[in-house]
């Protein structure tokens, strides 16, 4: 039998109906012709636990204490009561309290805010709501997207929902996840129309409410491009922006969004393309980026006429990750 410093038993606990427990205690007291203090001494407890915690409040009882209690009952055995009790794990109350405390701290954000629109775009790109609705995650490359995921997305989620997500790194590949477990939040996201489970089997799209406000639409596109987009060299125009989109519903709503914003972009079966300095200048002036790898590539092209390749960006970030990378927002 183990106790904490304040005397609490560290073991499974018995939850039993308060009236039934009171009757059991009275029968034990009367049959053995003892006082409450005598009973407390037999159980190595204080009398307050019996008279206040058990009889008055109906608190749980340590399993070993409950078994000792039943042994001195004239008629009952532990097996007689198995169907009338519940066995709870140690510190079950604290765990429920902690969970309730987290749920109470959750904020459900304003859907018509730029921060939420960008978050929703991020979810459309690299996000996933777990099929069991236990939470959501945003996956990315653990090197080139580390600062974006660990710093920017992490802080954005905390700002929106009031609780901090967790960061997990894969042991099998170069990936990382920003995860938030909350059924309350996932229900909120799914009720807006975001699919649970694999997005490819759902019907993801940019929310219709974003089309009523161009600032929200810009923020959503920024989140989508920062996750599913890439900037690379092009043999004729020098630079190209590509957004990979494999969902037909998301592709159609993205095309509609760019048209609404009057930003020219080409499209094909699995994504969107934008070529040349003038078009990307307009994109970055209107939409901008919160992802350091996109900012580095675009600035390299503007300042030196060259788009850094993936390996060059990786090497640059490896050197810079030892200090905080903070570049000003590129949007208007």
N, C-alpha and C positions, 0 to 999 in steps of 0.2 A: 504494500500500500504506500503510495507516494503522495506527499502533500507539498504545496507551494509554501513560500515563506510566510504567507498570511494564513496558513492552515487549511487551504482549500485542497480537497482530494483531486488528484490527477488520474481519473479513471472514468469509465463509462458511468452514466447516471440513469436513474430510473424515474420516469415520468408516470405518475399514477393519479387517479381521480382523488381530489382532496377529501371528499366525503368518505370514500372507501378507506383511504389511509387513516383518517380519524377513527373510524370504527375498529380497524386493525390495532391501532395503538391503545385504544380504550380496553379492548379485549385482552391484550397482553398485560396491561397494567392491573386489570381486575383479577385475571387468572393467577398472576404471580404475586398479587397483593403487595405491590411496590409503588413508590412515589415516582413522579416524573424525574426527580433527581436520581433516584436509584436506576431507572431505566437509562438515563443519560450516561451514568457511570458504566453500566454494562456495555454500552455501545462506544465508550470512549469519546463522548461528545459533551457539549455544554447543553444544559436544559433549554436554553434559548432556541437552539436548532430545532428541538422537538416541538415546543409549544408555539413558537412564533413562525419559524421558517416552514415547518411541515404542516401543523394543524391549522394555523391562521392563514398563511400565504399559499400553501400548497406547492412549495418549491421542490425541485428534483432532489433525489437522494443518491449518494454514491452507491454503486452496485454492491460492493462488498458489505457496506453498512446495512443495506436493505436485506441482503441474504442472512446476515446475523440477526436482524430484527425478526425475520420470519421463522428462524430456528427456535426462537423462544415463544412463538405463538402456539397455543394448545392444539389447534386443529389444522392449520394451513401449512402448505409446503410451497416452495418456489414454483414448482411446476403447476400448481393450482392457479397461480396468478399470471402465468405467461401471457395469456390472451387478454389480460386486463391492464398490462403495463407497456410502456415503450422504453426501449433502451437507446439512450442518446450518447453521442461521442463526447469526449472531454471538451470543455469550453464551448459547447454548442451555442450557448447564449451570447457569448462574446462575438462568435462568428456571424450570427444572425444580426447582432447589433452593428457590427462593422459593415456588413452588406447593406443594411438599412441606412447607415450613415452615408455610404457612398451614393446610394440611390437618391437620398435627400439633397445631396450636393449637386446633382445633375441639373444642368440648365438645358432647356430646349430652345435653340436659337431662333431668331427671326429669319424665316425663309427668304424674305426680301432684303437680305443684307449682302454686301459684296463678299464678306468673309465666308458666309455659307455658300454662296454661289461658286466661289473658287473651290471650297471643300467638295462640293457636289461634283464639280468637274474633275477633281483629283480622283474621287470615287469612281466616276465613269471610266477613268483611265486605268488606274492600277488598284482600285479598291474592290473589296468583296465583302458582302454580308454573309456570315456563316449560315448554312442551311437550317441549323437548329435555332437560329436567332439569338445565340448567346453573345454575339458581338460582331465587330467588323475589323478588317485589317487592310493595310495599304502596303503592298510589296514593292521592292525596288532593288537595284544593284547596291551592294554593300560598300562599294568604293565611290563610283562616280555620282551616286545619288545619296550618299551618306549624310552630307550636310543638309541637303534638301529634306530628307525624311526625318532625320534625328533632330534637326533644329526647327526648320520652318513648319513642316507638317505637324510635328509634336506640339509646338506652341499654338498653332492654329486650332488644333483639336481642343486643347486645354482652354483656349479663349472662347471657343464656341459652346462647349459642353460643361465646363467647370470642373472636370476631373482629368487627371493625367493618364495618357495611354502608356503602354509598355513597349519597349524595343527588344526585338528578338533577332539574333543572327543565326543563320543556318550553318550547321556543321558539315553539310554535304556539298554545298555550292556557294557561290558568291552572291548571296541574297540576304535581305533583311526585311523585317516586317514591323510596322507600327500598328499595335493592336489595342483595341479598347473593348473590354467585355461589359456589356450592358444591354439587357433585353429592352429596357425602356428606350434607349437611343436607337437600336436597330429597328424597333417597331415604328418609331418616328420616321426613320429613313425609308423603310419599306412602304409605309402608308403614303409617302409622296410619289411612289411609283418605281423605286429602285428595286431590282430583282434580288431575291435571296438565292444563295447557292451560286453556281457558275453563271456569269452574266450572259454568256453566249447562248444559253438556253432560255433567257428571259427576253425582255423587251426594253433594254436601257435606252434612254433618250434624254436630251436636255429638257428641263422642266419648262412647261409652257409659260409659267409665270415670269421666267427670265426674259422671254421675248417681249415683254411689256416695258422693259427697262434696259437700255443698251449697256449701262454700267454693269448690271448683273450678268448680261450676256457676255461681255468682255471678260469678266472675272471667271465665269464658268469655262470659257474657251481657254483661258490661261491655265487653269487647273488641268484641263484635259491635255493640252499640248505639253505642259511641263512633265506629265507622266507618260503619255503615249507618243509624244512627239520626239523628233530628232533633227538636228541641224548638221548638214554635211556638205562636203565640196561637190561642185557640179562642173563638168568639163567645159560647158559653154557659158553659163551665167555666173560661175564662181561660187555660188552658195545656193542651197536648197533647204527648205523646211518640209518635212514629211510627218504626217500624223497617221499612224497605223490604226485602223478601225475595222474590226471584223464583224461587227453587228450591223445589220442593215438598218435597223431603226435608229441607232446612234449615228450612223453615217448620214442618213437622210436629214436628221435634225441638226447635225453639224454643218452640212451644206447650207441648210436654211439659215443657220445662225450667221455664217460668214456673209451671205447675201444681205441679211438684215443689217449687218454692220458695214456693208459696202466695202468689204475687203476681198479682192479677187483671189480665187483659189481654184485649182484644178482638182478633179477627183477621179478615182477609179474604183474597182470592186472592193478593195480592202483598205481604202484610206484617202487622204487628201495630200496634195502637193502644192508648194509655192516656190517659184524660182526667181532669182535675181535680187540685186541690191535694193532697187526701188520698192519692190513689193515687200521685202522683209523689213525695210525701214518703216514702211507704213504699219506693218504688223507689230513691230516692237514699240512704235510710238503709241499705237492704240491699245494693244493687248499687254505687251511687256512680258516679263518672266520672273518667277520667284526661284527658279532652279539654277544654281551656280554653273552647271555644265553648259547650259544654253547661253547664259550671259557671257561666259568665257569665250565660247566659239563665235558668238556674234561680234563681240568687241574685238577679237583678233582679226576678224574679217574687215570691220570698219577701220581699224587702226593700221593694219598691215596688209590687207588684201588677201589674207590666207585664212581658211577655216582649219583649225587644228583637228587632227584625226583623233580617234578614240584613245589610242595609246598615248598620244601627246597630252591629252586632257587628263588621263589617268596619272601619268608621271607628275604633271603639274599639281594635281590634287593630293598626291601622296606627300609631296614636299610641304604643301600648305596646310594639311590636316593637323599638323602639330600646333598651329595657331588658328584662331577663329577666322573664318572666311566671311567677310561682310562686304557686299557690294551694294550700292544704292539701287533701289527699284528702277527698272528701265521704262516703266509705263508712263503715260501722260499724266 
